[in-house]
Amino acid sequence: MKKWKKRAGALLAAGVLGVSLAACSPTESSSGTASTTAAATREISNMSAEQVIAEVQKAQDAVTTNAVAMQANIQLGMSMGQESMAMNGVMDIQVQENPMRMRMAMDLESDGMTETVEMYMDVSDDGSTGNLYMQQGGQWYKMHTSDMSTFQAAMEDSYAQSADVDAYFGDDIDLYTNKGTQTVNGKETVLLEAVFSGQDMIDMMEQTGTMDQVEQQFSTLGMNAADLFGQGSMTVGVYVDTETLLPVRMSIDMTEWMQGAMDNLMGSLTSMVSSPETAISIDNYRIDMDITGWGEEVKVEVPSSVLGAQDLGEIDFDSLQL
């Protein structure tokens, strides 16, 4: 469950940021994956969620590489009175196992403006140095380390886990239900869905360390983060390909949970009078992450622009979360 909660915790942190801003204003070939017959496909669709997850875990055992590619689509819609705001983001993540490389690029669009953030990580040819490159505002920055055991562990823990089925379900299997078949990107899938309560969210943030950051942010306003984020619920859906028995999409709908947090936040701001004109509505907050490249060859291209990156020195693992 630790891996799933670490991923979800990062998404929760993004959600918390949205609330605060609004209030202020070697690789294997594809033959390595499992497949089923048409009869087995029909059987999968009628299985319980627990049985489907067991089959998914068996299929994942046939995938011997951490190479994977993902694309996450982020949608946030908010409104207050006659005013509204929409934010859309697309994040691409690619993980290559040999040689070890990872690249993440995110385009965030709001009010007609687009901001691009990129990150690239690799290991030197002789394996003695780990490099972390980050681009923001058109400028690339570089940090490095000779502590290869910590660096490689950080890469694997933060990103290569994406090829681990446990990162999608954890040990919360009993919360999932089989919602039947749906078509995702032209593939027949079985949707497994779970609803997490506000208290589940608090527990998740505490176990991933996100709560410490949130408490520091809101304590300056005299607010208790646990009270703010302990209401509402979050719905998680995992779409399992009925042919390969591997996840092809993970969706997280935080709309209701974020609305509860926003209501609590606005109620705590005594300087504002609650009225239909000042009430903020979270119309939509959803993340859909498509997963491809299970067991397939994933090639991560080195951005040519990193060659001119400004060197910021050694990586501080204590203050930097990769």
N, C-alpha and C positions, 0 to 999 in steps of 0.2 A: 504493500500500500504506500510505502514511502515514495516510490518513484511517481506513482499517479498523483499523490498529494503535492509533490514538488512541482510537477507540471501545472496542476490546477492552481497551486499557490501563486505561480507567476501570472496566471490569467486573472486571479483574484486581485493581485496587486495592480494590474492594468485597470480593473474595474474600479478600485478605490481611487486611482488617479483621476478617472473620469468624473467621479462624484466630487472630488475636491476642486477640480477645475471648474465644474459647472457651478458650484456653490460660490466660487470667487467671481465667476463671471457667468583479407582478400575477399573479393566478391565472388558470388556464385551466380550461375545462370538462373533464369526463371524456372528451369526444370526442377529447382530445389524446393519449390513450394508444393503443397498438397493439393489434390483435386478430388472431386467426388463425382459419382454418377448422377444421372438425372433423378433416379429413385432416391439416392441419398440426399439430394438437394431438397426434395419434397419432404423427406424425413426431418431435415434440419429445421425447416420452417415450422414444424409442429412440435419441436422440442421445447422444454423449459429453458429459461435463460441460463440456469446453472449448467444444463447439459450442453447448450451451445458453447458456452465459455470453455467447458472441458474439451470440446472438439477443437476450438480455436487454439487452445494451448498445445494440443497434439500437433496441429498443423504448423505452429510456430517452431516446434522442435526441429522441423525439417529445414528451417531457414538458419543457416550457419553464419550469417554475416550481419554486422550492425549497419551496413550501408542502407540508406533509406532516403526518400525525398518526400517532403511535405509542403503543402500550401495552405495557409490559414487565411480565411476571409473574416474580417472583423467589422461588425456593423453596430453603430451607436446612434440612436435617434432620441433627441430631447426637445422639450418644448416648455415655454412659460408664457401663458396668456396667448397673444397673437404671434409671439416670436418662436422660432424653431431652429434647431441646429442638427446637422447630420454629419457624422464622421464615418468614413469607410477606410479600411486598411487591408492591404494584402501583404502577407509575410511568407516568403519562400525560405525553406530550410533544406539544405543538402548535406548529407554526411557520407564521406568516403572513408573506407577503412584502411586501405593499403595503397599508397601511403596515407597516413591519417590527416584528413582535411575536413574542415567544416565551414560552410558559408551560409550566412543569413542576411536577407535583404528585406526591408519593410518599407512600403510606400503608404503614407498616411495622408488622406485627403480630407479637407474640411474647409467649407466656405470658398471653394474654388481654388484653394492653395494646396500644393502637395509637398510633403517633406519626406525625404528618403534617408533612411538609416541603414548602414551595412556593417557587418562584422565578418571577419575571416580569421580562421585559426589554422595553423599548420605546424609541422615539425621539420626542422632542417634536414638536409639530405643525409648528414652523418648521425642524425638522431640525438644530437647533444643539446639542442636548443628548441624551446617551444615559443612560438610567436603568436601574438594576438594583435589583430589590426581592427580598427574601428573608424568608420567614416560618418561624419555628420557635418552638414552644411557645406559639402563639397571638399572638406579637408580630411585626409587620412592621418590617423595616429597609430603608433606602434608601441607595444610593450613586449618584453621578452623575459625568459627565465631559463636557467640551467637545471632547475629542480624538475626533472622530467617525470618523476613518479607522481608528483602532485599535479603537474600540468595535464598529463595523460588521464589521470583519474578524474580531473575536472571536466575534460572533454567528454569522456565516456559517461560520467554521471549526469551531465547536463543535456547531452544530445544523443549519444549512441543508444541510450535507453529508449529512444523513440522506436527502436526495432524490437522492443521487448513487450510482448502482449500484456504482461503484468502491469505495465505502465498505463494501460487503458482500463483495467478493471480493479486492480488491487485486490484487497480481501473484502470488498463491499459487494460481493457477488449476490448476497441475499436481497440487496436493494433493487436489483435489475429484474425487469419483466420483458418477455418476448412480445413485441408489438406487431409482429407479422412482417411480411415482405414489402420492400420498397425498392424502387429503381434509383440508383445513384451513379451518375456518369455512365449510363448505359449498362450498368451491371445490376443483376438482381441481388438484393441484400436482405438480411434479416436485421431489423432494428431492435436493439436491446436498450432499454431506457431505465434510468434511475432518477429519483428526486431526492435531493439533499436539503435538509432543513437549514434554517439560519444558524442553529447551534452547531450543525455539522460544519458550516462555513467557518465559524469561530474556531472550532477544534482544528480544522485544516490549516487555518492561518497560524495558529499557535504552534502546530507541529512542523510547519515549514519555515518558521521564523518571520513570516510576513507580518504577523500581528505586532511584533516589536517596532517595525517601521511605521505601521499604521498608527500605533499608540503615540509614537513620538510626533507624528504629523498633527494629530488631532488634540493632543494634550495641551498644545500651545493655545488652543481655542477653549480650553476648559471642558473638553468633551471626553466621554468614555467610549473608546472604539468598540468594545464588546457590546455596549448598549446600542450603538449606531448600526452595527452590522449583524445583529443577532436575530433579525426578523426576515420574513419572506422565505423563498426557497429557490434553488437552482436545479435545472433539469439537464441531465447529461444523457446523450444518446450515442451509442456505438453501432455503426452499420457494418455488419459482417458479410463479406462476399460469400454467397452460397456455393460458389465453385471452388475457390481457394481456401475458404474458411479463415480468412485473415481480415482484420479491420481495414476498411477503405475510407471511412470517414468517422470523425468524432465531433459531435456538436455540443456546445455548452450554451444554454440559454440562461442568462443572468438577469433578465428583465425584471422579474418580480422581486428578486433579492435586492437588486440595486434600487428599485423603487422604495422598498422598505427602508434602505439606508438613507436615501434622499429625504424621505418623509421625516425620519428621525433627526437628520442633520438640520433641516429647515426648522423643525420644531425647537431645536436647541439654540437657534440664533434668535435670541430675544429682541434684537434690534430690528427684526423684520416682522411685520404684521402678516399673519397667515390669511391669505385671501385667494380667490381664484386667479387674480392677476399675478400673484407672487409664487404660487405653487408651481413646482417644477415636476414635469411628468417625464418619466423614462419610458419612451414609446417603444424602444427596441434596444436590447443589448445582447448580441449573439455572436458567437465565434464558431465557424465551421472549418474544421481542419481535414483536408483530404490527404490520404497517405498513399504513396505509390512506391514502386521500386523494391517491394519486398523480395529479398533474395536476388535481385537483379543488379547489374553493374551500374553504379552511380559514379559519374565523373564530375568532380568539383574543379572548375577552372579557376586558376589564380588570377585575381584582378590585377591587370597591368599597372594600375594607378597606385598600388601599395608600395611600389618601388621608391616612390618619393615621399613616403609617410614620415611624419615628424616623430622622432624617437623620444618617448616619454620615460624610458628606463625600464627598471625591473618591475615585474608584475607583483603587486601586493595582494597575495591570496586572502589575507585577513579582511581586507576592505573591499575586494572585488568579487562579485558573485558571477561566475561564468555560466 
